[in-house]
């Protein structure tokens, strides 16, 4: 198993008695990640334990996915995985178009305004609706919420972990 793993979901509960799990997706490609035959990894954030699994079936239900994994046929087999993360190995990541990025490429980037002021680092990406929102943690003050739109996000340099932004009126309030 390769060392680099990327989070694609969180196991939040069981579903029924046949070994299905409720997953909150943390990926822009849930249909690809939870497709039948997909190789994923159960990951315990406390103990850093890993276990490879294969998706047997999945269906979307109320902004979550109900996923059945091969070899887990009843609730007793899966109950212990509540709270664990679902990850994918780096080798299974797809190539993205030039203007698209994986969450792990954006999180941790330093944000600099078009006037040269350093704002902070991106700590999280929210998906509330029409566009993603990048959360920038600042050394002092409240986090800044930056909508991922062309008028705000000017340049993304994932190699140097830098994002150049234009602060529209009201974004720092």
C-alpha positions in Angstrom: 0.0 0.0 0.0 1.4 3.4 -0.9 2.1 5.9 1.9 0.1 8.9 0.6 -3.6 8.7 1.4 -6.2 11.3 0.7 -9.5 11.7 2.6 -12.7 11.1 0.5 -15.2 10.7 3.2 -16.0 10.1 6.9 -17.9 7.1 8.2 -20.6 8.5 10.4 -22.9 5.6 11.1 -24.2 2.2 10.2 -27.3 1.7 8.0 -29.6 -1.2 8.5 -28.3 -4.6 9.6 -26.6 -5.9 6.5 -23.2 -4.1 6.9 -23.9 -0.8 5.1 -22.2 2.4 6.3 -23.3 6.0 6.0 -20.5 8.1 4.6 -20.3 11.9 4.5 -18.4 12.6 1.2 -15.4 14.9 1.4 -14.6 14.7 -2.3 -15.8 16.4 -5.5 -15.9 13.0 -7.1 -18.2 10.9 -4.9 -19.7 8.9 -7.9 -16.1 7.9 -8.9 -14.8 7.2 -5.4 -17.8 5.2 -4.3 -18.3 3.3 -7.6 -18.5 -0.5 -7.4 -15.0 -2.0 -7.3 -13.3 1.2 -6.0 -10.3 0.5 -3.8 -10.4 2.6 -0.6 -8.8 2.5 2.8 -10.5 2.6 6.2 -8.4 4.9 8.4 -8.6 5.3 12.1 -7.5 8.9 12.9 -6.8 8.0 16.6 -4.5 4.9 16.1 -3.5 5.6 12.5 -4.7 2.1 11.6 -5.3 1.3 7.9 -7.4 -1.4 6.3 -7.9 -1.7 2.5 -11.5 -2.2 1.4 -13.4 -2.6 -1.9 -16.8 -1.0 -2.6 -19.4 -3.5 -3.4 -22.3 -1.0 -3.9 -23.2 2.5 -3.1 -26.2 4.9 -3.3 -26.7 8.5 -2.5 -29.1 9.4 0.3 -29.7 12.9 1.7 -26.3 14.3 0.8 -24.6 11.2 2.2 -23.7 7.9 0.6 -24.8 4.5 1.9 -21.9 2.2 1.0 -21.5 -1.6 1.2 -18.0 -3.0 1.3 -17.0 -6.5 0.2 -16.6 -8.9 3.1 -18.7 -6.9 5.6 -22.1 -8.5 5.7 -23.7 -7.5 8.9 -23.9 -4.6 11.4 -21.5 -6.3 13.8 -18.8 -6.3 11.1 -18.9 -2.5 10.6 -20.0 -0.9 13.8 -16.4 -0.5 15.0 -15.6 1.7 12.1 -17.9 4.6 13.0 -15.8 7.8 13.2 -13.1 6.4 10.9 -12.1 8.2 7.6 -12.3 6.8 4.1 -9.2 7.5 2.1 -7.9 6.8 -1.4 -4.4 6.0 -2.4 -2.5 8.5 -4.5 -2.2 6.1 -7.4 -6.1 6.3 -7.8 -6.3 10.1 -8.2 -7.4 11.3 -11.6 -5.7 14.0 -13.6 -7.6 17.3 -13.3 -8.0 20.1 -15.8 -5.6 23.1 -15.3 -8.1 25.2 -13.4 -9.2 22.5 -10.9 -7.5 21.3 -7.8 -7.7 18.6 -5.2 -8.5 19.7 -1.6 -5.2 18.5 -0.4 -3.4 20.7 -2.9 -5.3 23.9 -1.6 -5.3 23.3 2.1 -2.2 24.7 3.7 -1.6 27.2 0.9 -0.5 30.7 2.0 -3.0 33.4 0.8 -1.6 36.7 -0.4 -3.6 39.7 -1.6 -3.0 41.4 -5.0 -1.5 44.2 -2.9 1.1 41.9 -1.4 -0.4 41.5 2.1 -0.2 38.0 3.6 -3.6 36.9 4.9 -2.9 33.5 6.4 -3.3 29.8 5.4 -6.2 27.9 3.9 -7.4 25.5 6.6 -10.6 24.1 5.1 -12.8 24.1 2.0 -16.6 24.4 2.4 -19.1 23.5 -0.2 -22.3 25.4 0.8 -23.9 25.8 -2.6 -23.0 27.4 -6.0 -19.3 27.6 -5.3 -16.7 26.4 -2.8 -15.6 28.7 0.0 -12.0 28.6 1.1 -11.4 29.3 4.9 -8.3 31.3 5.6 -7.0 31.2 9.2 -5.3 34.4 10.2 -2.8 35.0 13.0 -5.0 37.6 14.5 -8.7 38.1 13.9 -11.5 35.9 12.6 -11.0 33.5 9.7 -11.6 35.0 6.2 -14.1 33.2 3.9 -13.1 33.4 0.3 -15.6 32.4 -2.4 -13.9 30.4 -5.1 -14.8 32.7 -8.0 -12.7 34.4 -10.7 -13.2 37.8 -9.2 -11.6 36.8 -5.9 -9.2 33.9 -6.6 -6.7 35.3 -9.1 -3.8 32.8 -9.1 -3.3 29.3 -7.6 0.3 28.0 -7.4 0.1 24.6 -5.9 3.8 23.9 -6.3 4.7 26.9 -4.2 1.6 26.6 -2.0 0.5 30.2 -2.7 -2.8 31.7 -3.7 -3.2 35.3 -4.9 -6.5 36.9 -4.2 -8.4 40.1 -4.7 -10.3 41.2 -1.6 -13.7 42.4 -2.7 -15.5 44.9 -0.4 -16.9 43.2 2.7 -14.7 40.0 2.7 -12.7 41.1 5.8 -15.7 42.2 7.8 
